[in-house]
Amino acid sequence: MQAAIGKVRSRGSARSGAGTWKAQRFTAIANLLLVLWFVVNAIAMAGSAYAEWVAWFHSPLTAALMILLVLSTCYHARIGLQEVVEDYVHHEIGKVAILVGITLVAALLATAGVVSVLMIALGG
Amino acid sequence: MAQGARPLSPHLQIYRWYLTMALSIGHRASGVALTVGLVLFIWWLVALAGGPESFAVVQAVMHNFFGWLVLFGFTAALFFHAANGVRHLVWDAGYGFDKEVARQSAIVTLAVAGGLTILFWLLVLIVA
């Protein structure tokens, strides 16, 4: 097993770019549909009090689509931020540190979002 | 960079601004802004899960001029990023690369994004 010298020096293709590219488009299409759904409901719910929001989350459809919305947007945001950082941050260690940070924060936000939706949906 | 300072190609400050370029940069800028909005959205979910007290904190923080301004900017960035995202998906499918078509789709994108933002807040004001 030999690795290409370009890859060793972090200058070659990681051979995974197309997968990320596709994931960015898939989540973009999912975001379009899910955000449209949320925006329509947010308008209908405008000015609602705490209890009304909680009641809305008790619908399984709401909970399911909210979880998908959280996951899709967090994943899409992570890919997009990574792209921006890779283009503009040229300090190698700094770049890796920021990318690790973005991934961890995205995972934290996604988890917090999903747990929250489940808590609201299943709560009394 | 590992290989030292290489000569760089001209960047943003060299070129005359034009519409398609502004939208390209705007797509990135709005995307970055939307990640801040995403943090607010998750904060809202966590507060809702936390109960009436934590939800009241979110409402207290957001129900003022500055809060509404942030939310308005958030929706403007959202509708722009969505509209321009559709434009990008059309490009990905292989259509609309002609220079004049790209300029026209940029104008349509701005009109749709602005229109949806205004429509959203009008409807919110009517419903709320």
Interface residues (C-beta under 8 A of the other chain):
Chain A: R9 S10 R11 R25 A28 I29 N31 L32 V35 V39 A42 I43 A44 A46 G47 Y50 W53 V54 F57 M66 V70 T73 C74 A77 G80 L81 V84 H90 E92 L109 A112 G113 V115 S116 V117 M119 I120 G123
Chain B: M1 A2 R28 G31 V32 L34 T35 L38 V39 F41 I42 L45 V46 L48 A49 P52 F55 A56 L78 A82 G85 V86 H88 L89 D92 F120 L123 V124 V127 A128
